[in-house]
Amino acid sequence: MDHAADAMRTDLMTITRHVLNEQSKFPEARGDLTILLNNIVLGCKFVCSSVSKAGLAKLIGLAGETNVQGEEQKKLDVLSNDVFINALVSSGRTNVLVSEENEDAIFVEPSKRGRYCVVFDPLDGSSNIDCGVSIGTIFGIYMLKEGASGTVEDVLQPGTAMLAAGYCMYGSSCTLVLSTGAGVNGFTLDPSLGEFILTHPDIKIPKKGKIYSVNEGNAKHWDGPTTKYVENAKFPKDGSSPKSLRYIGSMVADVHRTLLYGGIFMYPGDKKSPKGKLRVLYEVFPMSFLVEQAGGQSFTGKQRVSAPTLLLIRVSKFCQLLNCLQSFSQHSCQL
Ligand SMILES: O=P(O)(O)OC[C@H]1O[C@](O)(COP(=O)(O)O)[C@@H](O)[C@@H]1O
């Protein structure tokens, strides 16, 4: 009888219990981060159930609106965005929110304000939403700068200033992967309990990976080093076996596989944005935080993504900032 497995099954490590254990190591912790994460988890459970019944609940298809990136919003994009904004505001722990689906930053009204800023992509992998392929939610958490009252400046922080980050993947199972700066852990939603249970403790990216993940359809837009790298992955000059190509087209799913199996995921550029289309603030920074916490690397092709030098610029209108941030995100992660 496998007592360890039995203990695992009866001594349930829920995500709340795990975060409380982690926070108990910090005497100054007041439970605010735990409450905030609990509300994010609630949002993930709601989106998970909506995604799994999308076809039945007529949640497939377009919402008839366009987001700040000029992309047509899917019904599930809008629903997920509303759910997360409400969950984050009602936690009473947030101050400034930045969503992929909103043109401007969201400033929480004073009576409900807290000291955290959350950047998030409510539903990543839009091109896969209507065909039932894995999609996900990505989030990153910052603390208000010392003495700050909550302005755009408080989200203009480098990736290294992030306190916690995570994603929730809505796939064959619903998996939430989280780091609060002390390693990376994966939790699977047990629908019968409605609880995320620890199933992937202390995720460490394998040192060697046999997989490369990139949209080769964009090859003609790539720079020299990227073209050379992918060429070598397919036709290794050192006689080793070629790498396998795996590309789902949902960053959450492609990064999740890379965290567990190793290898490389990158988004070098495409016709529309030759310098890459992944958004630094709520896609690249949170994923880079997780990749580095799991022992991997994340770089732009020229420098570490989360480097403090990457971000601190100030432009007039917030969405202008979003546009120029996009131009920075060339490559996603190097493993
Ligand atoms: O279809 P492409 O050009 O390869 O782009 C896929 C990439 O775009 C994204 O879908 C962008 O994210 P959104 O779906 O949130 O806009 C990533 O998840 C994915 O890695």
The ligand as a MOL file (V3000), in Angstrom:
LIG
                    3D

  0  0  0     0  0            999 V3000
M  V30 BEGIN CTAB
M  V30 COUNTS 20 20 0 0 0
M  V30 BEGIN ATOM
M  V30 1 O -0.8900 32.7430 -33.5370 0
M  V30 2 P 0.4840 33.2800 -33.2500 0
M  V30 3 O 0.8340 34.5030 -34.0590 0
M  V30 4 O 1.5530 32.2540 -33.2860 0
M  V30 5 O 0.4270 33.8540 -31.7500 0
M  V30 6 C 0.2140 33.0000 -30.6750 0
M  V30 7 C 0.5660 33.7670 -29.4460 0
M  V30 8 O -0.3630 34.8380 -29.3130 0
M  V30 9 C -1.0830 34.7140 -28.1150 0
M  V30 10 O -2.2870 34.0820 -28.3590 0
M  V30 11 C -1.2770 36.1460 -27.6120 0
M  V30 12 O -2.0530 36.2240 -26.6130 0
M  V30 13 P -3.6350 36.6200 -26.6180 0
M  V30 14 O -4.3520 35.4450 -27.1310 0
M  V30 15 O -3.8850 36.8720 -25.1920 0
M  V30 16 O -3.8190 37.8350 -27.4510 0
M  V30 17 C -0.2060 33.8440 -27.2140 0
M  V30 18 O -0.9170 33.1160 -26.2830 0
M  V30 19 C 0.4440 32.9010 -28.2100 0
M  V30 20 O 1.6980 32.4540 -27.7790 0
M  V30 END ATOM
M  V30 BEGIN BOND
M  V30 1 2 1 2
M  V30 2 1 2 3
M  V30 3 1 2 4
M  V30 4 1 2 5
M  V30 5 1 5 6
M  V30 6 1 6 7
M  V30 7 1 7 8
M  V30 8 1 7 19
M  V30 9 1 8 9
M  V30 10 1 9 10
M  V30 11 1 9 11
M  V30 12 1 9 17
M  V30 13 1 11 12
M  V30 14 1 12 13
M  V30 15 2 13 14
M  V30 16 1 13 15
M  V30 17 1 13 16
M  V30 18 1 17 18
M  V30 19 1 17 19
M  V30 20 1 19 20
M  V30 END BOND
M  V30 END CTAB
M  END
